[in-house]
Amino acid sequence: MKSPSSLTHFVGLAGVFPYIATQDSILNWSILSIIDSSTLHQNSYELLSNKILLEQCLHPFPQLQTSQIKASTSVLRVTLCGIAQLGTQVFGRGDNTLSELHALQEFLDSGDSPPFGDLDGDFILTYLPPERSCCFIYRSVVGTRSVYYRFLRNHFLWSTNPRDLFLDERPSIGSVDIELLPALTVAGDIPPSRTYYRDIQRIPSGYCLQVRCDGSKKVSIDDFVVRDCTKLELSEAASQLRLLIGAAVNQKLAGCSKVGILLSGGFDSAVAAFEAAKITENVTGIHWNWKELSILRDEQTAAQSVANKLGIELTVKDFSTSISVNGDYLKCMNNLTVPFSHSFFHCFLNSATTANELGISAIASGHLGDTIFQGHWSDPIFAELMPAQNPLTLVKTFGALVARYGRVQAIQTLRGLSQIHMEKLQPEDHPRIELGGAWLTPAALEKARELGRYTYHRELPSISSESVYHNIKQLINGELDTAIVTHAFSPKGVALVHPFADRALLEFCLSLGVQHRACFHAGDTISKFTLRLAYLRDLPQEIIGREVRSPYVAVAESYCRNNCSELSQLLGEESLLAQLEVIDSKRMLEILSNPQTLQRYSPALIRAAGVEMWLRFLDSGNTGHQM
């Protein structure tokens, strides 16, 4: 069993709050902390006692007897999922978690309104004020874990696992929000405040939900604070960026004696590995590969180059069998109570097992790196053309661009700018939804288009930052971390952390100008320009200068090509998606029987298959493993 400090990264939460009080009773609040367990429905009513009770199934109190736990927590009104910081003070990672929670509660009790916004980190926090008149649930603005809630029988219930909120029921097809199925099937997107189930909602990142004793609720929002760093010199921007990344990695991995890095061979994970190696000497890179796909060979070469440069171990995991005939690429997603359809779910499962065997307490990823560091290829051109005040200066500026980049590049640039202009005049279409039009029924396609793409909209200082902000919000509010942590990492006692999901780092990146994200050199675009400058002498030059990554979409293509029969059985006329009139099974089978269309649509087919397997699990009576 690992030490308490290694497990408090990801302990799940579930709780119940009776929001209608009678004259002869006081308001009570009860929490159940869980790890891969669905015990709330067995204990919720017993937990409604006349004192506050925090009961742990496993950690962080393994050394205490149940009687000691009850005595120690009789006045505890706060609980935490993840790690929070208040300046140099850290909550949720020390050896004495009880003491930390009491200190956190004292801080939240210090003002008339709980100062959630003063806390930093990736966490979910639930809090009951001294008068016990309401219940607060806050998900940090960079919180990568989802928290679900439901109003049921005069009780407000919440959990990091939606299965807990069904109590003595079982989720079924009747529980599904049918309206969301079309967009979910083709795009994987759902509104940040909704879930796949009709009666269950979730809290978006940066939101605080306050439920009062009379059953009413109030929502407040804590968002990123963006200053203007567009005029910052490149050298200064690189220096600040490096300091922020180092601090973010240290916050996520401090106290971990041995850590793993999902080392893809790309630049972002290489930076995370470099910073992790400064914290501990025990760093292991975990690289995913499919040796039967020669197109991915360069990725392993790049990952090995980084490992050699940093002097860390590299464990290469070959997943070729998962995409061969009858491979478990899709089968590993069976029996989940969420429609999890991440293309590399099998890889996460295996990585968690590998980390457990190697004694690794936390694995870090490069998640969000592509979004926050890079810009669009057109950004440097826009940065030069936008200051032009009249047609004459515009012509002169464009003439300078022609002289600098050459006639061919200038013509390509001009064509690109005209296309971008046309795109801005036209309504924005969700590319995944339009791609799914090949097999959605007309009614389902229209419904998917109505739902659109669920992003947050806000004006930001630079061209790039506005797009970055939308993408950050969309990625943070996705189901990636919740599903992977609950099903793959938590049972193995391994934490999955995302160093780039750090508030100070994200706010700084949002404040940068287009010249910090991309620049032109010899007619070519250099993306992630400031990040490359920050680590210019610390990583192999072939990594610093690496712009083109191998197409990982080849994994989905190979699986679909080898397993057409399985996909045909899943998505044919007997499929639940066809019966619910979401997909046109005849058109779907035509796509599956054509090698060219099969290759084109393979990533979207995996998403549709994941949703179909989820529906079948619900329809089967949930007799299998429950996430």
QUIBEL-V975675 format. One record per residue. N is the residue number from 1. RES is the residue in three letters. SS is DSSP state (~ for helix, > for strand, _ for the rest). D_LAST is the distance of its C-alpha to the last C-alpha in whole Angstrom. Layout:
n:N res:RES ss:SS d_last:D_LAST
n:N res:RES ss:SS d_last:D_LAST
This chain:
n:1 res:MET ss:_ d_last:22
n:2 res:LYS ss:_ d_last:22
n:3 res:SER ss:_ d_last:24
n:4 res:PRO ss:~ d_last:23
n:5 res:SER ss:~ d_last:24
n:6 res:SER ss:~ d_last:22
n:7 res:LEU ss:~ d_last:18
n:8 res:THR ss:_ d_last:19
n:9 res:HIS ss:_ d_last:19
n:10 res:PHE ss:_ d_last:15
n:11 res:VAL ss:_ d_last:14
n:12 res:GLY ss:> d_last:12
n:13 res:LEU ss:> d_last:14
n:14 res:ALA ss:> d_last:14
n:15 res:GLY ss:> d_last:17
n:16 res:VAL ss:> d_last:20
n:17 res:PHE ss:> d_last:23
n:18 res:PRO ss:> d_last:26
n:19 res:TYR ss:_ d_last:28
n:20 res:ILE ss:_ d_last:31
n:21 res:ALA ss:_ d_last:33
n:22 res:THR ss:_ d_last:36
n:23 res:GLN ss:_ d_last:39
n:24 res:ASP ss:_ d_last:39
n:25 res:SER ss:_ d_last:35
n:26 res:ILE ss:_ d_last:34
n:27 res:LEU ss:_ d_last:31
n:28 res:ASN ss:_ d_last:28
n:29 res:TRP ss:> d_last:25
n:30 res:SER ss:> d_last:22
n:31 res:ILE ss:> d_last:19
n:32 res:LEU ss:> d_last:16
n:33 res:SER ss:> d_last:15
n:34 res:ILE ss:> d_last:12
n:35 res:ILE ss:_ d_last:10
n:36 res:ASP ss:_ d_last:7
n:37 res:SER ss:_ d_last:8
n:38 res:SER ss:_ d_last:8
n:39 res:THR ss:_ d_last:12
n:40 res:LEU ss:~ d_last:14
n:41 res:HIS ss:~ d_last:14
n:42 res:GLN ss:~ d_last:16
n:43 res:ASN ss:~ d_last:18
n:44 res:SER ss:_ d_last:19
n:45 res:TYR ss:_ d_last:22
n:46 res:GLU ss:_ d_last:23
n:47 res:LEU ss:_ d_last:23
n:48 res:LEU ss:_ d_last:25
n:49 res:SER ss:_ d_last:28
n:50 res:ASN ss:_ d_last:31
n:51 res:LYS ss:_ d_last:30
n:52 res:ILE ss:_ d_last:27
n:53 res:LEU ss:> d_last:25
n:54 res:LEU ss:> d_last:22
n:55 res:GLU ss:> d_last:20
n:56 res:GLN ss:> d_last:18
n:57 res:CYS ss:_ d_last:16
n:58 res:LEU ss:_ d_last:17
n:59 res:HIS ss:_ d_last:19
n:60 res:PRO ss:_ d_last:21
n:61 res:PHE ss:_ d_last:23
n:62 res:PRO ss:_ d_last:23
n:63 res:GLN ss:_ d_last:27
n:64 res:LEU ss:_ d_last:27
n:65 res:GLN ss:_ d_last:27
n:66 res:THR ss:~ d_last:26
n:67 res:SER ss:~ d_last:29
n:68 res:GLN ss:~ d_last:30
n:69 res:ILE ss:~ d_last:27
n:70 res:LYS ss:~ d_last:28
n:71 res:ALA ss:~ d_last:31
n:72 res:SER ss:~ d_last:30
n:73 res:THR ss:_ d_last:28
n:74 res:SER ss:_ d_last:30
n:75 res:VAL ss:_ d_last:31
n:76 res:LEU ss:_ d_last:28
n:77 res:ARG ss:_ d_last:27
n:78 res:VAL ss:> d_last:25
n:79 res:THR ss:> d_last:22
n:80 res:LEU ss:> d_last:21
n:81 res:CYS ss:> d_last:18
n:82 res:GLY ss:> d_last:19
n:83 res:ILE ss:_ d_last:23
n:84 res:ALA ss:> d_last:26
n:85 res:GLN ss:> d_last:29
n:86 res:LEU ss:> d_last:33
n:87 res:GLY ss:_ d_last:35
n:88 res:THR ss:_ d_last:35
n:89 res:GLN ss:> d_last:33
n:90 res:VAL ss:> d_last:30
n:91 res:PHE ss:> d_last:27
n:92 res:GLY ss:_ d_last:24
n:93 res:ARG ss:_ d_last:25
n:94 res:GLY ss:_ d_last:28
n:95 res:ASP ss:_ d_last:28
n:96 res:ASN ss:_ d_last:29
n:97 res:THR ss:~ d_last:26
n:98 res:LEU ss:~ d_last:28
n:99 res:SER ss:~ d_last:31
n:100 res:GLU ss:~ d_last:29
n:101 res:LEU ss:~ d_last:27
n:102 res:HIS ss:~ d_last:31
n:103 res:ALA ss:~ d_last:32
n:104 res:LEU ss:~ d_last:30
n:105 res:GLN ss:~ d_last:31
n:106 res:GLU ss:~ d_last:34
n:107 res:PHE ss:~ d_last:34
n:108 res:LEU ss:~ d_last:32
n:109 res:ASP ss:_ d_last:35
n:110 res:SER ss:_ d_last:38
n:111 res:GLY ss:_ d_last:38
n:112 res:ASP ss:_ d_last:39
n:113 res:SER ss:_ d_last:36
n:114 res:PRO ss:_ d_last:33
n:115 res:PRO ss:_ d_last:33
n:116 res:PHE ss:~ d_last:30
n:117 res:GLY ss:~ d_last:31
n:118 res:ASP ss:~ d_last:33
n:119 res:LEU ss:_ d_last:30
n:120 res:ASP ss:> d_last:29
n:121 res:GLY ss:_ d_last:25
n:122 res:ASP ss:_ d_last:22
n:123 res:PHE ss:> d_last:20
n:124 res:ILE ss:> d_last:19
n:125 res:LEU ss:> d_last:22
n:126 res:THR ss:> d_last:22
n:127 res:TYR ss:> d_last:26
n:128 res:LEU ss:> d_last:28
n:129 res:PRO ss:_ d_last:32
n:130 res:PRO ss:_ d_last:34
n:131 res:GLU ss:_ d_last:36
n:132 res:ARG ss:_ d_last:32
n:133 res:SER ss:_ d_last:33
n:134 res:CYS ss:> d_last:30
n:135 res:CYS ss:> d_last:26
n:136 res:PHE ss:> d_last:26
n:137 res:ILE ss:> d_last:22
n:138 res:TYR ss:> d_last:23
n:139 res:ARG ss:> d_last:21
n:140 res:SER ss:_ d_last:24
n:141 res:VAL ss:_ d_last:25
n:142 res:VAL ss:_ d_last:24
n:143 res:GLY ss:_ d_last:20
n:144 res:THR ss:_ d_last:18
n:145 res:ARG ss:_ d_last:15
n:146 res:SER ss:_ d_last:14
n:147 res:VAL ss:_ d_last:14
n:148 res:TYR ss:> d_last:14
n:149 res:TYR ss:> d_last:17
n:150 res:ARG ss:> d_last:18
n:151 res:PHE ss:> d_last:21
n:152 res:LEU ss:> d_last:21
n:153 res:ARG ss:_ d_last:24
n:154 res:ASN ss:_ d_last:26
n:155 res:HIS ss:> d_last:23
n:156 res:PHE ss:> d_last:22
n:157 res:LEU ss:> d_last:18
n:158 res:TRP ss:> d_last:16
n:159 res:SER ss:> d_last:13
n:160 res:THR ss:_ d_last:11
n:161 res:ASN ss:_ d_last:8
n:162 res:PRO ss:~ d_last:9
n:163 res:ARG ss:~ d_last:7
n:164 res:ASP ss:~ d_last:10
n:165 res:LEU ss:~ d_last:13
n:166 res:PHE ss:~ d_last:13
n:167 res:LEU ss:_ d_last:14
n:168 res:ASP ss:_ d_last:16
n:169 res:GLU ss:_ d_last:15
n:170 res:ARG ss:_ d_last:13
n:171 res:PRO ss:_ d_last:12
n:172 res:SER ss:_ d_last:14
n:173 res:ILE ss:~ d_last:17
n:174 res:GLY ss:~ d_last:19
n:175 res:SER ss:~ d_last:16
n:176 res:VAL ss:> d_last:17
n:177 res:ASP ss:_ d_last:19
n:178 res:ILE ss:~ d_last:21
n:179 res:GLU ss:~ d_last:24
n:180 res:LEU ss:~ d_last:21
n:181 res:LEU ss:~ d_last:20
n:182 res:PRO ss:~ d_last:23
n:183 res:ALA ss:~ d_last:23
n:184 res:LEU ss:~ d_last:19
n:185 res:THR ss:~ d_last:20
n:186 res:VAL ss:~ d_last:23
n:187 res:ALA ss:_ d_last:23
n:188 res:GLY ss:_ d_last:19
n:189 res:ASP ss:_ d_last:20
n:190 res:ILE ss:_ d_last:20
n:191 res:PRO ss:_ d_last:22
n:192 res:PRO ss:_ d_last:21
n:193 res:SER ss:_ d_last:21
n:194 res:ARG ss:> d_last:19
n:195 res:THR ss:_ d_last:16
n:196 res:TYR ss:_ d_last:15
n:197 res:TYR ss:> d_last:15
n:198 res:ARG ss:_ d_last:19
n:199 res:ASP ss:_ d_last:19
n:200 res:ILE ss:_ d_last:16
n:201 res:GLN ss:> d_last:18
n:202 res:ARG ss:> d_last:17
n:203 res:ILE ss:_ d_last:20
n:204 res:PRO ss:_ d_last:21
n:205 res:SER ss:_ d_last:22
n:206 res:GLY ss:_ d_last:25
n:207 res:TYR ss:> d_last:25
n:208 res:CYS ss:> d_last:26
n:209 res:LEU ss:> d_last:25
n:210 res:GLN ss:> d_last:27
n:211 res:VAL ss:> d_last:27
n:212 res:ARG ss:> d_last:30
n:213 res:CYS ss:_ d_last:31
n:214 res:ASP ss:_ d_last:33
n:215 res:GLY ss:_ d_last:29
n:216 res:SER ss:_ d_last:31
n:217 res:LYS ss:> d_last:29
n:218 res:LYS ss:> d_last:30
n:219 res:VAL ss:> d_last:29
n:220 res:SER ss:> d_last:30
n:221 res:ILE ss:> d_last:30
n:222 res:ASP ss:_ d_last:30
n:223 res:ASP ss:_ d_last:31
n:224 res:PHE ss:_ d_last:32
n:225 res:VAL ss:_ d_last:36
n:226 res:VAL ss:_ d_last:38
n:227 res:ARG ss:_ d_last:41
n:228 res:ASP ss:_ d_last:43
n:229 res:CYS ss:_ d_last:44
n:230 res:THR ss:_ d_last:45
n:231 res:LYS ss:_ d_last:48
n:232 res:LEU ss:_ d_last:47
n:233 res:GLU ss:_ d_last:49
n:234 res:LEU ss:~ d_last:47
n:235 res:SER ss:~ d_last:47
n:236 res:GLU ss:~ d_last:46
n:237 res:ALA ss:~ d_last:43
n:238 res:ALA ss:~ d_last:42
n:239 res:SER ss:~ d_last:43
n:240 res:GLN ss:~ d_last:41
n:241 res:LEU ss:~ d_last:38
n:242 res:ARG ss:~ d_last:38
n:243 res:LEU ss:~ d_last:38
n:244 res:LEU ss:~ d_last:35
n:245 res:ILE ss:~ d_last:33
n:246 res:GLY ss:~ d_last:34
n:247 res:ALA ss:~ d_last:33
n:248 res:ALA ss:~ d_last:30
n:249 res:VAL ss:~ d_last:29
n:250 res:ASN ss:~ d_last:31
n:251 res:GLN ss:~ d_last:29
n:252 res:LYS ss:~ d_last:25
n:253 res:LEU ss:~ d_last:26
n:254 res:ALA ss:_ d_last:29
n:255 res:GLY ss:_ d_last:29
n:256 res:CYS ss:_ d_last:27
n:257 res:SER ss:_ d_last:29
n:258 res:LYS ss:_ d_last:27
n:259 res:VAL ss:> d_last:25
n:260 res:GLY ss:> d_last:24
n:261 res:ILE ss:> d_last:25
n:262 res:LEU ss:> d_last:23
n:263 res:LEU ss:_ d_last:27
n:264 res:SER ss:_ d_last:27
n:265 res:GLY ss:_ d_last:31
n:266 res:GLY ss:_ d_last:31
n:267 res:PHE ss:~ d_last:33
n:268 res:ASP ss:~ d_last:30
n:269 res:SER ss:~ d_last:28
n:270 res:ALA ss:~ d_last:32
n:271 res:VAL ss:~ d_last:33
n:272 res:ALA ss:~ d_last:30
n:273 res:ALA ss:~ d_last:31
n:274 res:PHE ss:~ d_last:34
n:275 res:GLU ss:~ d_last:33
n:276 res:ALA ss:~ d_last:31
n:277 res:ALA ss:~ d_last:34
n:278 res:LYS ss:~ d_last:36
n:279 res:ILE ss:~ d_last:33
n:280 res:THR ss:_ d_last:33
n:281 res:GLU ss:_ d_last:35
n:282 res:ASN ss:_ d_last:31
n:283 res:VAL ss:> d_last:30
n:284 res:THR ss:> d_last:28
n:285 res:GLY ss:> d_last:28
n:286 res:ILE ss:> d_last:25
n:287 res:HIS ss:> d_last:26
n:288 res:TRP ss:> d_last:24
n:289 res:ASN ss:> d_last:27
n:290 res:TRP ss:_ d_last:27
n:291 res:LYS ss:_ d_last:31
n:292 res:GLU ss:_ d_last:32
n:293 res:LEU ss:_ d_last:32
n:294 res:SER ss:~ d_last:35
n:295 res:ILE ss:~ d_last:34
n:296 res:LEU ss:~ d_last:32
n:297 res:ARG ss:~ d_last:34
n:298 res:ASP ss:~ d_last:36
n:299 res:GLU ss:~ d_last:32
n:300 res:GLN ss:~ d_last:32
n:301 res:THR ss:~ d_last:36
n:302 res:ALA ss:~ d_last:35
n:303 res:ALA ss:~ d_last:32
n:304 res:GLN ss:~ d_last:35
n:305 res:SER ss:~ d_last:38
n:306 res:VAL ss:~ d_last:36
n:307 res:ALA ss:~ d_last:35
n:308 res:ASN ss:~ d_last:38
n:309 res:LYS ss:~ d_last:40
n:310 res:LEU ss:~ d_last:37
n:311 res:GLY ss:_ d_last:38
n:312 res:ILE ss:_ d_last:34
n:313 res:GLU ss:> d_last:32
n:314 res:LEU ss:> d_last:30
n:315 res:THR ss:> d_last:28
n:316 res:VAL ss:> d_last:28
n:317 res:LYS ss:> d_last:25
n:318 res:ASP ss:> d_last:26
n:319 res:PHE ss:_ d_last:23
n:320 res:SER ss:~ d_last:26
n:321 res:THR ss:~ d_last:25
n:322 res:SER ss:~ d_last:21
n:323 res:ILE ss:~ d_last:24
n:324 res:SER ss:_ d_last:26
n:325 res:VAL ss:_ d_last:27
n:326 res:ASN ss:_ d_last:24
n:327 res:GLY ss:_ d_last:22
n:328 res:ASP ss:_ d_last:18
n:329 res:TYR ss:_ d_last:18
n:330 res:LEU ss:_ d_last:16
n:331 res:LYS ss:~ d_last:15
n:332 res:CYS ss:~ d_last:12
n:333 res:MET ss:~ d_last:11
n:334 res:ASN ss:_ d_last:10
n:335 res:ASN ss:_ d_last:8
n:336 res:LEU ss:_ d_last:6
n:337 res:THR ss:_ d_last:6
n:338 res:VAL ss:_ d_last:8
n:339 res:PRO ss:_ d_last:11
n:340 res:PHE ss:_ d_last:11
n:341 res:SER ss:_ d_last:14
n:342 res:HIS ss:_ d_last:15
n:343 res:SER ss:_ d_last:18
n:344 res:PHE ss:_ d_last:17
n:345 res:PHE ss:~ d_last:14
n:346 res:HIS ss:~ d_last:15
n:347 res:CYS ss:~ d_last:17
n:348 res:PHE ss:~ d_last:15
n:349 res:LEU ss:~ d_last:13
n:350 res:ASN ss:~ d_last:17
n:351 res:SER ss:~ d_last:18
n:352 res:ALA ss:~ d_last:16
n:353 res:THR ss:~ d_last:17
n:354 res:THR ss:~ d_last:20
n:355 res:ALA ss:~ d_last:20
n:356 res:ASN ss:~ d_last:19
n:357 res:GLU ss:~ d_last:22
n:358 res:LEU ss:~ d_last:25
n:359 res:GLY ss:_ d_last:24
n:360 res:ILE ss:_ d_last:23
n:361 res:SER ss:_ d_last:21
n:362 res:ALA ss:> d_last:21
n:363 res:ILE ss:> d_last:21
n:364 res:ALA ss:> d_last:22
n:365 res:SER ss:> d_last:22
n:366 res:GLY ss:_ d_last:25
n:367 res:HIS ss:_ d_last:23
n:368 res:LEU ss:_ d_last:25
n:369 res:GLY ss:~ d_last:28
n:370 res:ASP ss:~ d_last:29
n:371 res:THR ss:~ d_last:29
n:372 res:ILE ss:~ d_last:31
n:373 res:PHE ss:~ d_last:34
n:374 res:GLN ss:_ d_last:35
n:375 res:GLY ss:_ d_last:37
n:376 res:HIS ss:_ d_last:38
n:377 res:TRP ss:_ d_last:41
n:378 res:SER ss:_ d_last:44
n:379 res:ASP ss:~ d_last:43
n:380 res:PRO ss:~ d_last:46
n:381 res:ILE ss:~ d_last:48
n:382 res:PHE ss:~ d_last:48
n:383 res:ALA ss:~ d_last:48
n:384 res:GLU ss:~ d_last:52
n:385 res:LEU ss:~ d_last:52
n:386 res:MET ss:_ d_last:51
n:387 res:PRO ss:_ d_last:54
n:388 res:ALA ss:_ d_last:57
n:389 res:GLN ss:_ d_last:59
n:390 res:ASN ss:_ d_last:61
n:391 res:PRO ss:~ d_last:61
n:392 res:LEU ss:~ d_last:64
n:393 res:THR ss:~ d_last:61
n:394 res:LEU ss:~ d_last:58
n:395 res:VAL ss:~ d_last:61
n:396 res:LYS ss:~ d_last:62
n:397 res:THR ss:~ d_last:58
n:398 res:PHE ss:~ d_last:57
n:399 res:GLY ss:~ d_last:60
n:400 res:ALA ss:~ d_last:59
n:401 res:LEU ss:~ d_last:56
n:402 res:VAL ss:~ d_last:58
n:403 res:ALA ss:~ d_last:60
n:404 res:ARG ss:~ d_last:57
n:405 res:TYR ss:~ d_last:54
n:406 res:GLY ss:_ d_last:57
n:407 res:ARG ss:~ d_last:58
n:408 res:VAL ss:~ d_last:55
n:409 res:GLN ss:~ d_last:52
n:410 res:ALA ss:~ d_last:54
n:411 res:ILE ss:~ d_last:54
n:412 res:GLN ss:~ d_last:50
n:413 res:THR ss:~ d_last:49
n:414 res:LEU ss:~ d_last:52
n:415 res:ARG ss:~ d_last:50
n:416 res:GLY ss:~ d_last:46
n:417 res:LEU ss:~ d_last:48
n:418 res:SER ss:~ d_last:49
n:419 res:GLN ss:~ d_last:45
n:420 res:ILE ss:~ d_last:44
n:421 res:HIS ss:~ d_last:46
n:422 res:MET ss:~ d_last:46
n:423 res:GLU ss:~ d_last:42
n:424 res:LYS ss:~ d_last:42
n:425 res:LEU ss:~ d_last:45
n:426 res:GLN ss:_ d_last:42
n:427 res:PRO ss:_ d_last:39
n:428 res:GLU ss:_ d_last:36
n:429 res:ASP ss:_ d_last:34
n:430 res:HIS ss:_ d_last:30
n:431 res:PRO ss:~ d_last:31
n:432 res:ARG ss:~ d_last:27
n:433 res:ILE ss:~ d_last:28
n:434 res:GLU ss:~ d_last:32
n:435 res:LEU ss:~ d_last:30
n:436 res:GLY ss:~ d_last:28
n:437 res:GLY ss:_ d_last:31
n:438 res:ALA ss:_ d_last:32
n:439 res:TRP ss:_ d_last:30
n:440 res:LEU ss:> d_last:29
n:441 res:THR ss:_ d_last:31
n:442 res:PRO ss:~ d_last:34
n:443 res:ALA ss:~ d_last:32
n:444 res:ALA ss:~ d_last:29
n:445 res:LEU ss:~ d_last:30
n:446 res:GLU ss:~ d_last:32
n:447 res:LYS ss:~ d_last:29
n:448 res:ALA ss:~ d_last:27
n:449 res:ARG ss:~ d_last:31
n:450 res:GLU ss:~ d_last:31
n:451 res:LEU ss:~ d_last:27
n:452 res:GLY ss:_ d_last:29
n:453 res:ARG ss:_ d_last:27
n:454 res:TYR ss:_ d_last:25
n:455 res:THR ss:_ d_last:27
n:456 res:TYR ss:_ d_last:29
n:457 res:HIS ss:_ d_last:33
n:458 res:ARG ss:_ d_last:35
n:459 res:GLU ss:_ d_last:39
n:460 res:LEU ss:_ d_last:39
n:461 res:PRO ss:_ d_last:42
n:462 res:SER ss:_ d_last:42
n:463 res:ILE ss:~ d_last:41
n:464 res:SER ss:~ d_last:38
n:465 res:SER ss:~ d_last:36
n:466 res:GLU ss:~ d_last:36
n:467 res:SER ss:~ d_last:34
n:468 res:VAL ss:~ d_last:32
n:469 res:TYR ss:~ d_last:31
n:470 res:HIS ss:~ d_last:30
n:471 res:ASN ss:~ d_last:28
n:472 res:ILE ss:~ d_last:26
n:473 res:LYS ss:~ d_last:25
n:474 res:GLN ss:~ d_last:23
n:475 res:LEU ss:~ d_last:22
n:476 res:ILE ss:~ d_last:21
n:477 res:ASN ss:_ d_last:19
n:478 res:GLY ss:_ d_last:17
n:479 res:GLU ss:_ d_last:13
n:480 res:LEU ss:~ d_last:14
n:481 res:ASP ss:~ d_last:13
n:482 res:THR ss:~ d_last:10
n:483 res:ALA ss:~ d_last:8
n:484 res:ILE ss:~ d_last:10
n:485 res:VAL ss:~ d_last:10
n:486 res:THR ss:~ d_last:7
n:487 res:HIS ss:~ d_last:6
n:488 res:ALA ss:~ d_last:9
n:489 res:PHE ss:~ d_last:12
n:490 res:SER ss:~ d_last:11
n:491 res:PRO ss:~ d_last:11
n:492 res:LYS ss:~ d_last:14
n:493 res:GLY ss:_ d_last:16
n:494 res:VAL ss:_ d_last:16
n:495 res:ALA ss:> d_last:17
n:496 res:LEU ss:> d_last:17
n:497 res:VAL ss:> d_last:20
n:498 res:HIS ss:> d_last:22
n:499 res:PRO ss:_ d_last:25
n:500 res:PHE ss:_ d_last:27
n:501 res:ALA ss:_ d_last:25
n:502 res:ASP ss:_ d_last:27
n:503 res:ARG ss:~ d_last:29
n:504 res:ALA ss:~ d_last:33
n:505 res:LEU ss:~ d_last:32
n:506 res:LEU ss:~ d_last:31
n:507 res:GLU ss:~ d_last:34
n:508 res:PHE ss:~ d_last:36
n:509 res:CYS ss:~ d_last:35
n:510 res:LEU ss:~ d_last:35
n:511 res:SER ss:~ d_last:39
n:512 res:LEU ss:_ d_last:40
n:513 res:GLY ss:_ d_last:43
n:514 res:VAL ss:~ d_last:42
n:515 res:GLN ss:~ d_last:45
n:516 res:HIS ss:~ d_last:42
n:517 res:ARG ss:~ d_last:40
n:518 res:ALA ss:> d_last:42
n:519 res:CYS ss:> d_last:45
n:520 res:PHE ss:> d_last:48
n:521 res:HIS ss:> d_last:49
n:522 res:ALA ss:_ d_last:52
n:523 res:GLY ss:_ d_last:50
n:524 res:ASP ss:> d_last:47
n:525 res:THR ss:> d_last:44
n:526 res:ILE ss:> d_last:42
n:527 res:SER ss:> d_last:39
n:528 res:LYS ss:_ d_last:37
n:529 res:PHE ss:~ d_last:41
n:530 res:THR ss:~ d_last:41
n:531 res:LEU ss:~ d_last:38
n:532 res:ARG ss:~ d_last:40
n:533 res:LEU ss:~ d_last:43
n:534 res:ALA ss:~ d_last:41
n:535 res:TYR ss:_ d_last:40
n:536 res:LEU ss:_ d_last:43
n:537 res:ARG ss:_ d_last:44
n:538 res:ASP ss:_ d_last:41
n:539 res:LEU ss:_ d_last:39
n:540 res:PRO ss:_ d_last:41
n:541 res:GLN ss:~ d_last:43
n:542 res:GLU ss:~ d_last:41
n:543 res:ILE ss:~ d_last:38
n:544 res:ILE ss:~ d_last:40
n:545 res:GLY ss:_ d_last:42
n:546 res:ARG ss:_ d_last:39
n:547 res:GLU ss:_ d_last:38
n:548 res:VAL ss:_ d_last:37
n:549 res:ARG ss:_ d_last:33
n:550 res:SER ss:_ d_last:33
n:551 res:PRO ss:_ d_last:31
n:552 res:TYR ss:_ d_last:27
n:553 res:VAL ss:~ d_last:27
n:554 res:ALA ss:~ d_last:29
n:555 res:VAL ss:~ d_last:25
n:556 res:ALA ss:~ d_last:24
n:557 res:GLU ss:~ d_last:28
n:558 res:SER ss:~ d_last:28
n:559 res:TYR ss:~ d_last:25
n:560 res:CYS ss:~ d_last:26
n:561 res:ARG ss:~ d_last:29
n:562 res:ASN ss:~ d_last:28
n:563 res:ASN ss:_ d_last:26
n:564 res:CYS ss:~ d_last:28
n:565 res:SER ss:~ d_last:27
n:566 res:GLU ss:~ d_last:24
n:567 res:LEU ss:~ d_last:24
n:568 res:SER ss:~ d_last:26
n:569 res:GLN ss:~ d_last:24
n:570 res:LEU ss:~ d_last:21
n:571 res:LEU ss:~ d_last:24
n:572 res:GLY ss:_ d_last:27
n:573 res:GLU ss:_ d_last:28
n:574 res:GLU ss:_ d_last:26
n:575 res:SER ss:_ d_last:23
n:576 res:LEU ss:~ d_last:21
n:577 res:LEU ss:~ d_last:22
n:578 res:ALA ss:~ d_last:26
n:579 res:GLN ss:~ d_last:26
n:580 res:LEU ss:_ d_last:25
n:581 res:GLU ss:_ d_last:27
n:582 res:VAL ss:_ d_last:25
n:583 res:ILE ss:> d_last:27
n:584 res:ASP ss:_ d_last:30
n:585 res:SER ss:~ d_last:29
n:586 res:LYS ss:~ d_last:33
n:587 res:ARG ss:~ d_last:33
n:588 res:MET ss:~ d_last:29
n:589 res:LEU ss:~ d_last:31
n:590 res:GLU ss:~ d_last:34
n:591 res:ILE ss:~ d_last:32
n:592 res:LEU ss:~ d_last:30
n:593 res:SER ss:_ d_last:34
n:594 res:ASN ss:_ d_last:35
n:595 res:PRO ss:~ d_last:35
n:596 res:GLN ss:~ d_last:36
n:597 res:THR ss:~ d_last:34
n:598 res:LEU ss:~ d_last:31
n:599 res:GLN ss:~ d_last:31
n:600 res:ARG ss:~ d_last:32
n:601 res:TYR ss:~ d_last:29
n:602 res:SER ss:~ d_last:26
n:603 res:PRO ss:~ d_last:24
n:604 res:ALA ss:~ d_last:24
n:605 res:LEU ss:~ d_last:23
n:606 res:ILE ss:~ d_last:20
n:607 res:ARG ss:~ d_last:19
n:608 res:ALA ss:~ d_last:20
n:609 res:ALA ss:~ d_last:18
n:610 res:GLY ss:~ d_last:15
n:611 res:VAL ss:~ d_last:15
n:612 res:GLU ss:~ d_last:17
n:613 res:MET ss:~ d_last:14
n:614 res:TRP ss:~ d_last:12
n:615 res:LEU ss:~ d_last:14
n:616 res:ARG ss:~ d_last:15
n:617 res:PHE ss:~ d_last:12
n:618 res:LEU ss:~ d_last:12
n:619 res:ASP ss:~ d_last:16
n:620 res:SER ss:_ d_last:15
n:621 res:GLY ss:_ d_last:14
n:622 res:ASN ss:_ d_last:11
n:623 res:THR ss:_ d_last:12
n:624 res:GLY ss:_ d_last:10
n:625 res:HIS ss:_ d_last:7
n:626 res:GLN ss:_ d_last:4
n:627 res:MET ss:_ d_last:0
